[in-house]
Amino acid sequence: MKIHENHSLKGLNSFGLAVRARFFCELRRLGGLKSVVQWRRQHPELPVLLLGGGSNLLFTADYPGLVLRVRLQEREVLGSDGEFVYVRAGAGEDWHAFVRWTLEQGLAGLENLSLIPGTVGAAPVQNIGAYGVELKDVFYELQALDWRTAELREFRLADCRFGYRDSFFKSVEPERWLIASVTFRLPLQPQWNMAYAGIAEQLQGAEPSALRISDAVTALRRSKLPDPAVLGNAGSFFKNPLVSPSQWQGLKKAHPELPGWPQPDGPVKLSAAWLIEQCGWKGRREGDAGVYAGHALVLVNYGAATGAALWQLACTVMTAVQVRFGVALEPEPLVLPRLPCRHEGGVLPG
């Protein structure tokens, strides 16, 4: 497996940032992991970044270590237990292409997760979700490589500690595991999830099906989110914040129109987009770094923005929401490195 030096990542991150990796290689076969593990042991001082589709990353500087692009390809229907069908995919598979492939096989369950950018291997790290469905709802198990021992381990649902846009692989041991494949559990008797605004309207009274719901979700996402090939972005940049019921009551009293959704485990999820809009940042830009006019959760690169400039804009938006509402926003993408937030000469939490 060839390792390149001083490799451009501009075409490999959805913001289109002109950053470079000190070292870079692609993993196309599981057998190539031995070479990567050996290289890492020879360079223990250097970090390793696992790269999928590059759609959930913000580089604020060149990467000082090895960027390993995971290109493991596999699609297989494993079988059924009479209630569910089990399907396995390689970590390097394009997520949306895999979703559509499952639907073409007559399988349902992933339709609400259509058109989410990225790869299969990145999906459980982020516990991706959209239109009322999260990856954990259709997850069965995954295989991941332990960098320390070079052994493959299976992770079941409880092992992954899935949370809102979070997992064991993101928050607990983010640099230890390389996900090689993911197995999904898809229901033979699906129950359509069409509660989110717009899906039923897109169907225009037609009988629901997995393909029709996927088409509806795809149309909705395209109407709200810019195409990264045209306007650099990483999709939703900010998580919807969770607040305590008491904080929610205080916010609702002061701002009756504030949307909120009580969660089963106690907290209330707020609309980050609404908070940002109320602070006047929707559609604004600082140079080539901007907040998308079509959706306040999306930061965009209008052409020549640097990652540092985009992060500074994110910091400014987060500060505005914190000051006005007392609510802390968090970025959804991984920010590398995560620089201190600076504002008017001061340093803010970030």
N, C-alpha and C positions, 0 to 999 in steps of 0.2 A: 504494500500500500504506500503510495507516494505521498510524502509530506512536503508541501510547498512553503516557501518563506515569503514574508511581506505580501500577503495575498489580499486582493481587494474584496471587500464584502458589500460593495455598493449594490450589486444585483441580488444579494442574498438577504437583505433586510427590507421590509415593506415600507419603511420610511424613505428608502432610497438614499441613505446617508453615505457619504464618501469616506468610509472608515476602512481600516486594514487590519488584518490579523498577522501577528508575528509569525505564527505557523498555522497551516490549514491542511486538512485532508478530508476525504470522503469515505464513509463506511458503507459499502454496498453488499458485503457478505459477512455473516456472523463470524466466520473464521478470521476475518481481518482484525477482530478485537484483540487477538494475542499481540499483534504488532503494536497496536495503540497502547495496550497496557504496558508492554515492554518499554516503549518510548516514554511513557509517563513515569515509570520507575527510574529512568535515566535522567529525567528532568523534574524532580519532585518540587522544585522551587517555582515552577510555572503553573498557572491555573489552566483548566480545561473547560471549554464551553461547548455544550452539546447543542447543535443547531438543527432545527427542523425546517419549517418554512420561513423562519425569520419574521413572523408576523406578530410576535408578542415581545419584541425587544426594542429598547431604545439605547443605542450606543452613544454615550457622551464623549467618547475618545476612542482611539485605536485600541484593539484588544491585545494585551501584552503576553498572552500565552497561546495555546493551541485551540483553534476552533475546529471541532469535529462535526461535520455535516452528516447526519444519519440518513442513509438512503436505502435502508432495508425494505425490500418489497415482498409482500405476501398477501394473498386474499384466499381464504378457504372457508367453506361451510363445513363445520366439524360434525354436525348431527343435531338430533333433537331428543328431548326427554318426554315428548308428548305435550308439554306446556310451553317450552321455550326452544328456540333454535340458537345454537352457539356458532359464532362466526369469529374467525381470527384474522387479524391484519398485522402486517409488518409496520414497524415504527416509522418507516420512511414513506409510507403511502400518503398521498395527498388526502386530507380529510374529506373535502366535499366530493371528490371523485369516488372515494370509498363509500360514502353515504349513498350516492346515486347508484353505485354498483349493487349495494344490498337491496335497494328498492327494485332494481331491475331483476333481481332474483326472486321477487315476490315477497320480500321480507319487510316488515314494518318495525318502527321503534326509533329510528334515527332521523325521521323526516323533519322534526322541529329543529334539528341541529344542522340543517342544510346551510351551505355557503359560509360557514365559519372558516376563516383562513387558517392555514397551518397544516400540520401533519398529525397522523394518528398517535405517534409517540408523545407529542406535546399535549394532546388532549387531556389525559389524566393528570398531568402535572398541574394544569390550570383548573381542572374540573370544569371544562367549558360548559356553557349553558346558554339557552336562548328559548324564548317563547314557551316558558313553563316546563322545560325539560333540562336536566343536567346530565353530564356524562355518567355520574354515579348511578343514575336510574336504570341504565342499560349495561352497566359494567359487570363482568364476571371475574376475570383475573388478568394479570399481566406477567410477563417475564422481564426481569431486569438484571443487568450485570453489575455486580459489586466491584467497584474499581480497586478495592483493597485486596480482594482474594481472587479476582478474575473468574468467579463462579456465578452461574445464573441462578436466580431465586424466583420463585413464584409468589406473587402478592394477590391475596383475595381482597374482597371489598373492605372488610374491617381493617386490614393491614394498611390500606391506603389513606385512612383518616381524612376522607374527603370533607371539605367545607366549602363555603361560598368562595369560588375562584381560588381554591386552596387545596393542598394535599400534603401528604407525608413527604413527597418528592420535592415540593416547593419550599416548605417551611421548616421541616425537621432535619432532613439530610439532603440538602439541595445539590451537593457536589459529589455524592457517593454513587448514585445509581444511573445507569444508562438503560432506558427502556428499549427492549428489543421487539416485543410484540404485545398486542392487546387482544383479549378475547371478550366479545360482547354477548349478552344474553337478551335475545329479542323475542317478544311474545308472539305466539301463534294466533292468539285472539287479541289484537290490539284494541286499545281504547283511545280514540282520537283526542288530542289535546288542542282545542281550538279556542280557548278562553281569552287569549290575548287579542287585543284590538287589531283588526285588519285581516286576520286569517279568514274568518267566515265571509267577510266582504270580498276577498280575493276569489273565493270559491264560487261566488255568485249563484248560490243555491244548488250547485252540483253536488252529487253524492260524494261524501268524503272518501278519500283513499290516500295511501301513503305518498304516492307520486303527486297527487293534486295538492296535498298539504305542503310537500317539499317545494313544489312550484310556487305556491302562495308565499311561503317563507322566503324563498329566493327573491321573489319580486319585491317583497317588503324591505328586505335588507338592501337591495340595490337602490330602492327609492330613498333610503335614509342615509346610507353610508357611501362614501366615495370609493371608487375603484383604485386600489393602490398602484396599479399600472399607469394611472393617469395623474393621481394626486397622492403623494406619499402619506401613509397613515398606518396605524396599528389597530384599527377598529376602535372600540370603546377604550379610552385611555384611563378613565377613572372608575373605580368600583362604586356601586351604590352603597352608601354607608349604612351601618347598623347602629341604632341608638337604643337606649333603654326605654321601657314604656313610660317612665316618669319624664325623661327628656322629650320624648315624642309628644306627651300631653302638653308640655310647656311650649314646644315649637308650634303645635297645632293651634294653641290658643292665640299665639302671636301672629301666626300665618295660617288662617283657616283653609286656604287653597292648597297647602303643601300636601302632595301625595305621600302616602305611607302604606306599607303592607306588613301587618303583624306576622311574625314567623313562628312556626310551631314550637321552637325552643325558647321563646320569650321576647327577643329583641324585635324592633320594628325596622324594616328596610325603607330607606328614603330614596327619592329620585335625585341622583347626583346631577342629572341634566337640568332639572327644575332649579336646583340651588344655583348652578352656574349661570343659567339664564337670568335669574333674579339679580345676580351680581353684574349683569351687563356684558358678559364675556362671549356670548354666542355670536359668531361671525366676526370677531375682532382679530387683529393680527399684529404681531410685532416683527417687522421685517418680513422674512419668508416663513416665519413660524406663526401659525394661526389656530384659532378654534373654528371648526367647520361651521359654516352658516346653516347647514342642513341638520346638524345634530351637535348639541353642546358637549357631548361626551368625547368627541373625536378631535384630537389634535392633528394638524396637517402640515406637511412640508410643501410650501408653494414653489419650491425649486432649489434654492441654495441654502436652506436653513441647516445649521449644525445641530447635532444632538444636544449639545450644551444649551443652545438657544431654545430648543423645544422644551428641555427640562426646566429652564428658567421660566418659560411661559407657564408650564404646569405648576411650578411653585407659586407663581403670582396668582393663578386661579385658585389653588388650594388655600392660599392665605386669605383671599377675598371671601371665600366661603366660611373659613374659620372665624374671621373677624365679624362678619355679619350675622351668622347663624350659630356660631359655637360648635360647628360640626366639622370633624376632621375627615378630609378625603384622602384616599390612598390610590396610588397608580396601580393599574392592572398589569401593564407590561413590566418585565424585568428591566431595570435601569442600570447600565454598566458603563462606568462606575456611577453609583448614586451620589452625586455631588451635593454639598450643603446648599440649601435654598438661601439665596441672597436677595434682599429687597431693600432698596434705598440705603445701601451701605451697611445694613445689618444682616445677621445670619438668623434664619428662621428654621424651626424643626422641619425635617424633610426626609 
